Amino acid sequence: MDKANILKQERETTWRIELRKKIKNKDRTSIERVKMPEADPSERRRSFMEVNRGLTSEAAMTEASRCLDCPTPTCIEGCPVGINIPKFIKNIERGEFLEAARVLKETSSLPAVCGRVCPQEKQCEANCFYTRKLKKPAVAIGYLERFAADYERETGNISIPKKAASKNKKIACIGSGPAGLSFAGEMAKRGYDVTVFEALHEIGGVLKYGIPEFRLPNNIVDVEIESLKKLGVKFETNFIVGKTATIEELKQEGFEGFFVGSGAGLPRFMGIPGENLVGILSSNEYLTRVNLMEANKEDSDTPILKGKRVAVIGGGNTAMDSVRTALRLGAEKAMIIYRRSEEEMPARVEEIKHAKEEGVEFLTLQNPIEYLGDNKGYVRQIRVQRMKLGEPDASGRRRPIPVEGDEYLLDVDTVVVSVGVAPNPLIPQSMPDLKTTSWRTLEVDQESLQTSVPFMFAGGDIVRGGATVILAMGDGRKAANAMDQQLSKNLESSVKE
């Protein structure tokens, strides 16, 4: 360790000791958790403005002072990308905001994104000492992560992680969603020449087409991507691996390792009568048209039905995104239809809260069993079956059971189906040796994320079938580590020979 780092550690140790003298743990635990400022529901329900407004410096420092700096920081164990959470938070507490952002970037390629859309309440914050032992609200780790990343961007002092010496090896990343971007960033830091191939015209994958701007503004994603470019990552858009070029053709161009992060872009439907009526579409199509193709604008080349009575089927985050988007497109009545109770909804509590504040109606313990249309083929009604909860199923949630004879008709003019997705089949179809599961996801080694093809790794929704941004990012980081080890061993073997 060099002298500068030793001195820095000594200063940090001295600072910790002095701070401990000033603020005792009892005082820290008496501080109430910060509340996130939000745009007024009456304004935001018709606007794509970002709902959460971010913390002030003073609020962030106060919240950071709640952190007890535990000897064994279990919060890190709950983070799929292994962020050094106490370290970045303590930097915020002492006002070193840029250093906090730098710490985040040691392990996370997308801190401003994670600070907005990751379910911290189920991950790092669920493992916080406050939650586990004190039964109090956890330190607002997600809010603080967003604050540090936003401060860095807004001041223009954006740091780029250090890169290792070039390994002169070309790596291909298929898909520019969170898994692909995380993988690309990690491999670039390790000295690899990384190219990301994206099928669409915009980089970002689900971050761009799947998450509305009122939750994740596109310019936030663009800044994170620009940082990756400065790190050396190259991007090719409108490039469909398997069609524009095959894996074999890319190998001939010198690519030695491949990561598949092509996501789960195929929508699932329920298979009930009337699903082919006009006005019934998947959440994938609905959100992609609005978020990526600007279908909400009057002069759009890809317009979308702006229904007045919109029903969204499902209870996950994508369903919440869809129903809240419907309001912003002018819906007079926007409804969630979900076959279980609100307690079983997989959506984040914050998203459900925001939807309710904006006027979304929740029809829980109800399930569509048929769509009815007019003589022109447009959907006009849903036959809804009331449900009750039985014993828990394989997911651990209580199984919904129809209440016999309890049905009614609900007037609608647009239906958005958000009941799950299936993986993109193009890569498996183009590679017969690539093994898939019964769910059509890619079969991988759970430790390394290596597929049945030795030079190919995979992560994110193409493996999980549908998960969170941070889990996909964790996969990207894990796969990068495994691929680096494999390629390094191959290099060592060739040198010995």
Sequence and secondary structure as in RCSB ss.txt:
>XXXX:A:sequence
MDKANILKQERETTWRIELRKKIKNKDRTSIERVKMPEADPSERRRSFMEVNRGLTSEAAMTEASRCLDCPTPTC
IEGCPVGINIPKFIKNIERGEFLEAARVLKETSSLPAVCGRVCPQEKQCEANCFYTRKLKKPAVAIGYLERFAAD
YERETGNISIPKKAASKNKKIACIGSGPAGLSFAGEMAKRGYDVTVFEALHEIGGVLKYGIPEFRLPNNIVDVEI
ESLKKLGVKFETNFIVGKTATIEELKQEGFEGFFVGSGAGLPRFMGIPGENLVGILSSNEYLTRVNLMEANKEDS
DTPILKGKRVAVIGGGNTAMDSVRTALRLGAEKAMIIYRRSEEEMPARVEEIKHAKEEGVEFLTLQNPIEYLGDN
KGYVRQIRVQRMKLGEPDASGRRRPIPVEGDEYLLDVDTVVVSVGVAPNPLIPQSMPDLKTTSWRTLEVDQESLQ
TSVPFMFAGGDIVRGGATVILAMGDGRKAANAMDQQLSKNLESSVKE
>XXXX:A:secstr
  HHHHHHHHHHHHHHHHHHHHS HHHHHTS      B  HHHHTTS S SB    HHHHHHHHTT    SS HH
HHT TT   HHHHHHHHHTT HHHHHHHHHTT S HHHHHHHS GGGTTGGGSHIIIII S    HHHHHHHHHH
HHHHHT             EEEEE  SHHHHHHHHHHHHTT EEEEE SSSSTTTHHHHTS TTTS HHHHHHHH
HHHHHTT EEE S  BTTTB HHHHHHTTEEEEEE     EE     TTTTSBTEEEHHHHHHHHHTT TTSTT 
SS     SEEEEE  SHHHHHHHHHHHHTT SEEEEEESS GGG  S HHHHHHHHHTT EEEESEEEEEEEE T
TSBEEEEEEEEEEEEEE TTSSEEEEEEEEEEEEEE SEEEE S EE   HHHHH TTS B TTS B   TTT B
 SSTTEEE THHHHSS  HHHHHHHHHHHHHHHHHHHHHHHHHHHH 
